[in-house]
Amino acid sequence: MLHYAIVFLVIAIIAGIFGFAGIAGAASGIAQILFVLFLVLFIISFFFKRGPAA
């Protein structure tokens, strides 16, 4: 999921360089949503990870 966020960020940067404001805005919005979703899932998995049964 972090990979997709980085891909959309790169697409937004390239689109911004070439002047496609609509595409750049949409891609950066998608990248932000995916990054926040990645962080939330990472924090949840960090706190609720299952260790070896003792």
Phi and psi in radians as a Rosetta constraint file:
Dihedral C 1 N 2 CA 2 C 2 CIRCULARHARMONIC -1.121 0.35
Dihedral N 2 CA 2 C 2 N 3 CIRCULARHARMONIC -0.577 0.35
Dihedral C 2 N 3 CA 3 C 3 CIRCULARHARMONIC -1.062 0.35
Dihedral N 3 CA 3 C 3 N 4 CIRCULARHARMONIC -0.775 0.35
Dihedral C 3 N 4 CA 4 C 4 CIRCULARHARMONIC -1.138 0.35
Dihedral N 4 CA 4 C 4 N 5 CIRCULARHARMONIC -0.646 0.35
Dihedral C 4 N 5 CA 5 C 5 CIRCULARHARMONIC -1.105 0.35
Dihedral N 5 CA 5 C 5 N 6 CIRCULARHARMONIC -0.718 0.35
Dihedral C 5 N 6 CA 6 C 6 CIRCULARHARMONIC -1.198 0.35
Dihedral N 6 CA 6 C 6 N 7 CIRCULARHARMONIC -0.679 0.35
Dihedral C 6 N 7 CA 7 C 7 CIRCULARHARMONIC -1.082 0.35
Dihedral N 7 CA 7 C 7 N 8 CIRCULARHARMONIC -0.799 0.35
Dihedral C 7 N 8 CA 8 C 8 CIRCULARHARMONIC -1.170 0.35
Dihedral N 8 CA 8 C 8 N 9 CIRCULARHARMONIC -0.560 0.35
Dihedral C 8 N 9 CA 9 C 9 CIRCULARHARMONIC -1.139 0.35
Dihedral N 9 CA 9 C 9 N 10 CIRCULARHARMONIC -0.748 0.35
Dihedral C 9 N 10 CA 10 C 10 CIRCULARHARMONIC -1.130 0.35
Dihedral N 10 CA 10 C 10 N 11 CIRCULARHARMONIC -0.707 0.35
Dihedral C 10 N 11 CA 11 C 11 CIRCULARHARMONIC -1.075 0.35
Dihedral N 11 CA 11 C 11 N 12 CIRCULARHARMONIC -0.723 0.35
Dihedral C 11 N 12 CA 12 C 12 CIRCULARHARMONIC -1.129 0.35
Dihedral N 12 CA 12 C 12 N 13 CIRCULARHARMONIC -0.712 0.35
Dihedral C 12 N 13 CA 13 C 13 CIRCULARHARMONIC -1.145 0.35
Dihedral N 13 CA 13 C 13 N 14 CIRCULARHARMONIC -0.787 0.35
Dihedral C 13 N 14 CA 14 C 14 CIRCULARHARMONIC -1.130 0.35
Dihedral N 14 CA 14 C 14 N 15 CIRCULARHARMONIC -0.745 0.35
Dihedral C 14 N 15 CA 15 C 15 CIRCULARHARMONIC -1.136 0.35
Dihedral N 15 CA 15 C 15 N 16 CIRCULARHARMONIC -0.636 0.35
Dihedral C 15 N 16 CA 16 C 16 CIRCULARHARMONIC -1.164 0.35
Dihedral N 16 CA 16 C 16 N 17 CIRCULARHARMONIC -0.641 0.35
Dihedral C 16 N 17 CA 17 C 17 CIRCULARHARMONIC -1.132 0.35
Dihedral N 17 CA 17 C 17 N 18 CIRCULARHARMONIC -0.698 0.35
Dihedral C 17 N 18 CA 18 C 18 CIRCULARHARMONIC -1.499 0.35
Dihedral N 18 CA 18 C 18 N 19 CIRCULARHARMONIC -0.026 0.35
Dihedral C 18 N 19 CA 19 C 19 CIRCULARHARMONIC 1.565 0.35
Dihedral N 19 CA 19 C 19 N 20 CIRCULARHARMONIC 0.261 0.35
Dihedral C 19 N 20 CA 20 C 20 CIRCULARHARMONIC -1.561 0.35
Dihedral N 20 CA 20 C 20 N 21 CIRCULARHARMONIC 1.479 0.35
Dihedral C 20 N 21 CA 21 C 21 CIRCULARHARMONIC -1.145 0.35
Dihedral N 21 CA 21 C 21 N 22 CIRCULARHARMONIC -0.689 0.35
Dihedral C 21 N 22 CA 22 C 22 CIRCULARHARMONIC -1.131 0.35
Dihedral N 22 CA 22 C 22 N 23 CIRCULARHARMONIC -0.787 0.35
Dihedral C 22 N 23 CA 23 C 23 CIRCULARHARMONIC -1.175 0.35
Dihedral N 23 CA 23 C 23 N 24 CIRCULARHARMONIC -0.704 0.35
Dihedral C 23 N 24 CA 24 C 24 CIRCULARHARMONIC -1.126 0.35
Dihedral N 24 CA 24 C 24 N 25 CIRCULARHARMONIC -0.717 0.35
Dihedral C 24 N 25 CA 25 C 25 CIRCULARHARMONIC -1.142 0.35
Dihedral N 25 CA 25 C 25 N 26 CIRCULARHARMONIC -0.751 0.35
Dihedral C 25 N 26 CA 26 C 26 CIRCULARHARMONIC -1.155 0.35
Dihedral N 26 CA 26 C 26 N 27 CIRCULARHARMONIC -0.758 0.35
Dihedral C 26 N 27 CA 27 C 27 CIRCULARHARMONIC -1.162 0.35
Dihedral N 27 CA 27 C 27 N 28 CIRCULARHARMONIC -0.670 0.35
Dihedral C 27 N 28 CA 28 C 28 CIRCULARHARMONIC -1.223 0.35
Dihedral N 28 CA 28 C 28 N 29 CIRCULARHARMONIC -0.600 0.35
Dihedral C 28 N 29 CA 29 C 29 CIRCULARHARMONIC -1.114 0.35
Dihedral N 29 CA 29 C 29 N 30 CIRCULARHARMONIC -0.763 0.35
Dihedral C 29 N 30 CA 30 C 30 CIRCULARHARMONIC -1.111 0.35
Dihedral N 30 CA 30 C 30 N 31 CIRCULARHARMONIC -0.722 0.35
Dihedral C 30 N 31 CA 31 C 31 CIRCULARHARMONIC -1.099 0.35
Dihedral N 31 CA 31 C 31 N 32 CIRCULARHARMONIC -0.708 0.35
Dihedral C 31 N 32 CA 32 C 32 CIRCULARHARMONIC -1.125 0.35
Dihedral N 32 CA 32 C 32 N 33 CIRCULARHARMONIC -0.774 0.35
Dihedral C 32 N 33 CA 33 C 33 CIRCULARHARMONIC -1.104 0.35
Dihedral N 33 CA 33 C 33 N 34 CIRCULARHARMONIC -0.789 0.35
Dihedral C 33 N 34 CA 34 C 34 CIRCULARHARMONIC -1.131 0.35
Dihedral N 34 CA 34 C 34 N 35 CIRCULARHARMONIC -0.652 0.35
Dihedral C 34 N 35 CA 35 C 35 CIRCULARHARMONIC -1.183 0.35
Dihedral N 35 CA 35 C 35 N 36 CIRCULARHARMONIC -0.744 0.35
Dihedral C 35 N 36 CA 36 C 36 CIRCULARHARMONIC -1.130 0.35
Dihedral N 36 CA 36 C 36 N 37 CIRCULARHARMONIC -0.728 0.35
Dihedral C 36 N 37 CA 37 C 37 CIRCULARHARMONIC -1.078 0.35
Dihedral N 37 CA 37 C 37 N 38 CIRCULARHARMONIC -0.716 0.35
Dihedral C 37 N 38 CA 38 C 38 CIRCULARHARMONIC -1.070 0.35
Dihedral N 38 CA 38 C 38 N 39 CIRCULARHARMONIC -0.779 0.35
Dihedral C 38 N 39 CA 39 C 39 CIRCULARHARMONIC -1.107 0.35
Dihedral N 39 CA 39 C 39 N 40 CIRCULARHARMONIC -0.737 0.35
Dihedral C 39 N 40 CA 40 C 40 CIRCULARHARMONIC -1.103 0.35
Dihedral N 40 CA 40 C 40 N 41 CIRCULARHARMONIC -0.810 0.35
Dihedral C 40 N 41 CA 41 C 41 CIRCULARHARMONIC -1.166 0.35
Dihedral N 41 CA 41 C 41 N 42 CIRCULARHARMONIC -0.608 0.35
Dihedral C 41 N 42 CA 42 C 42 CIRCULARHARMONIC -1.137 0.35
Dihedral N 42 CA 42 C 42 N 43 CIRCULARHARMONIC -0.771 0.35
Dihedral C 42 N 43 CA 43 C 43 CIRCULARHARMONIC -1.148 0.35
Dihedral N 43 CA 43 C 43 N 44 CIRCULARHARMONIC -0.730 0.35
Dihedral C 43 N 44 CA 44 C 44 CIRCULARHARMONIC -1.090 0.35
Dihedral N 44 CA 44 C 44 N 45 CIRCULARHARMONIC -0.792 0.35
Dihedral C 44 N 45 CA 45 C 45 CIRCULARHARMONIC -1.204 0.35
Dihedral N 45 CA 45 C 45 N 46 CIRCULARHARMONIC -0.503 0.35
Dihedral C 45 N 46 CA 46 C 46 CIRCULARHARMONIC -1.179 0.35
Dihedral N 46 CA 46 C 46 N 47 CIRCULARHARMONIC -0.736 0.35
Dihedral C 46 N 47 CA 47 C 47 CIRCULARHARMONIC -1.443 0.35
Dihedral N 47 CA 47 C 47 N 48 CIRCULARHARMONIC -0.466 0.35
Dihedral C 47 N 48 CA 48 C 48 CIRCULARHARMONIC -1.935 0.35
Dihedral N 48 CA 48 C 48 N 49 CIRCULARHARMONIC 0.431 0.35
Dihedral C 48 N 49 CA 49 C 49 CIRCULARHARMONIC -1.179 0.35
Dihedral N 49 CA 49 C 49 N 50 CIRCULARHARMONIC 2.639 0.35
Dihedral C 49 N 50 CA 50 C 50 CIRCULARHARMONIC -1.754 0.35
Dihedral N 50 CA 50 C 50 N 51 CIRCULARHARMONIC 2.150 0.35
Dihedral C 50 N 51 CA 51 C 51 CIRCULARHARMONIC -1.630 0.35
Dihedral N 51 CA 51 C 51 N 52 CIRCULARHARMONIC -3.110 0.35
Dihedral C 51 N 52 CA 52 C 52 CIRCULARHARMONIC -1.172 0.35
Dihedral N 52 CA 52 C 52 N 53 CIRCULARHARMONIC 2.442 0.35
Dihedral C 52 N 53 CA 53 C 53 CIRCULARHARMONIC -1.221 0.35
Dihedral N 53 CA 53 C 53 N 54 CIRCULARHARMONIC 2.266 0.35
